[in-house]
Amino acid sequence: MHRAGPGNVPPDLESLEGNTDMTVRSMHLKLIGAAGAAALVIGALASPALAATSTASATYTCSTPLGDAHPSATYDVASAPTKMAAGQPLGTTATFTLDPGTTALAASLGWTKFNGTIKTSPSASRAGLSLKFPKTTLGNGAGGSTVANATGSTIAGTKVGPFTFVLGDLGDVVLTGYAADGSKVGSVEFPTAGSFGRCINDVGTTTLMSGATAVTTEIVKDSTKTKVTAAYSAKKDVAKGTAKVVSRFGLKPTGKVSFTLKKGTKKIATKAAKLNKKGVARVLFKGVKKSGKYSITAKYAGNSSLKRSSGRDTFTVK
């Protein structure tokens, strides 16, 4: 293995007699550069990305119209830092095993392969999951079972304060089947209203462990960004303000946005609107007629999991 060298060996101090400060400073910079390069090499060796040091194993029961399915899973999760933002993901690999009965059930639908996703929203007390399955051949495991490897994230909880990584039921599970010729032959989703339910953790909850120790962290609020769009209708004398709020790690923002209309530096009006499910809030300011340059500022107040943020846009009335 190549090791970073110490750089040029400095001359004996006696030989520097008569040299300028520039010479000494140049030699000092060379020494710092060599030490920095060595530190980078050591750091790269000592800190591999997404070291999978936490594990959990769970079994589930998924109710279907054709009978219950019994998958099991083993999760390998990257080491959690001491502090995490609400909704922050940790790199995860997971191995799911479908029992022989479930494998036979899928084969009876004409499936020879399948792929899919799992989306489980985090909560105040439970971690979430966001996993993706590549195409997997049915019956590839021992005794007619199926083994599917998934990649994605385990997601930190939403409540600020101490948090223990606990996995509960699976959320939205979507699997798509493929026939032998590669064509799609239908899909299943758990849960589907009026048809069948979600995949329930057989023992209720499963704690993510690092050896014999439960994985814990401190949850802090996640940051947000508020993008504002101001539009003006001269025909109706109406200014429309639209705010789109997004969080850094994808938690859906909730709460209200306060909009302020100004003409130059003079405040004209203030209105508030509630964010919809897409994180968007809108208001209308009527009777905007006087010529000049206007601005609309939107301030998101934040919530128990997300920090506040603001944005601004302008328009001109001629």
VENURVEN-V253028 format. One record per backbone hydrogen bond with DSSP energy under -0.5 kcal/mol. CO is the residue of the C=O (numbers start at 1). NH is the residue of the N-H. Records with the same first field share a line. If there is no record, write none. Layout:
CO = NH  NH
//
This chain:
12 = 15
13 = 16
14 = 17
16 = 19
20 = 24
21 = 25
22 = 26
23 = 27
24 = 28
25 = 29
26 = 30
27 = 31
28 = 32
29 = 33
30 = 34
31 = 35
32 = 36
33 = 37
34 = 38
35 = 39
36 = 40
37 = 41
38 = 42
39 = 43
40 = 44
41 = 45
42 = 46
43 = 47
48 = 51
50 = 52
51 = 53  79
54 = 77
55 = 209
56 = 75
58 = 73
59 = 202
61 = 63  200
62 = 69
64 = 67
69 = 62
70 = 99
71 = 60
72 = 97
73 = 58
74 = 95
75 = 56
76 = 93
77 = 53  54
82 = 218
84 = 220
85 = 88
88 = 156
90 = 154
91 = 78
92 = 152
93 = 76
94 = 96  150
95 = 74
96 = 148
97 = 72
98 = 146
99 = 103
100 = 104
101 = 105
102 = 106
103 = 107
104 = 108
105 = 109
106 = 109  111
107 = 110
112 = 138
113 = 178
114 = 136
115 = 176
116 = 133
117 = 174
118 = 131
119 = 121  172
120 = 129
123 = 158
126 = 123
128 = 155
129 = 120
130 = 153
131 = 118
132 = 151
133 = 116
136 = 114
137 = 140
141 = 144
142 = 145
145 = 141
146 = 98  148
148 = 96
149 = 134
150 = 94
151 = 132
152 = 92
153 = 130
154 = 90
155 = 128
157 = 87
161 = 219
163 = 217
164 = 166
165 = 208
166 = 127
167 = 206
171 = 173
172 = 119  174
173 = 190
174 = 117
175 = 188
176 = 115
177 = 185
178 = 112  113
179 = 182
183 = 179
186 = 177  185
188 = 175
190 = 173
192 = 195  196
196 = 192
198 = 63  200
199 = 170
200 = 61
201 = 204
203 = 205
206 = 167
208 = 215
209 = 55  211
210 = 213
213 = 210
214 = 216
215 = 165
217 = 163  219
218 = 84
219 = 161
220 = 86
222 = 307
223 = 248
225 = 227  246
226 = 228
227 = 244
229 = 242
231 = 240
232 = 234
233 = 237  238
237 = 287  288
238 = 233
239 = 285
240 = 231
241 = 283
242 = 229
243 = 245  281
244 = 227
246 = 225
247 = 250
255 = 275
256 = 301
257 = 259  273
258 = 299
259 = 271
260 = 297
261 = 268  269
262 = 264  295
263 = 266
266 = 263
269 = 261
271 = 259
273 = 257
276 = 279
279 = 245
280 = 276
281 = 243
283 = 241
284 = 286
285 = 239
287 = 289
292 = 317
293 = 264
294 = 315
295 = 262
296 = 313
297 = 260
298 = 300  311
299 = 258
300 = 309
305 = 222
306 = 303
309 = 300
310 = 226
311 = 298
313 = 296
315 = 294
316 = 318
317 = 292
//
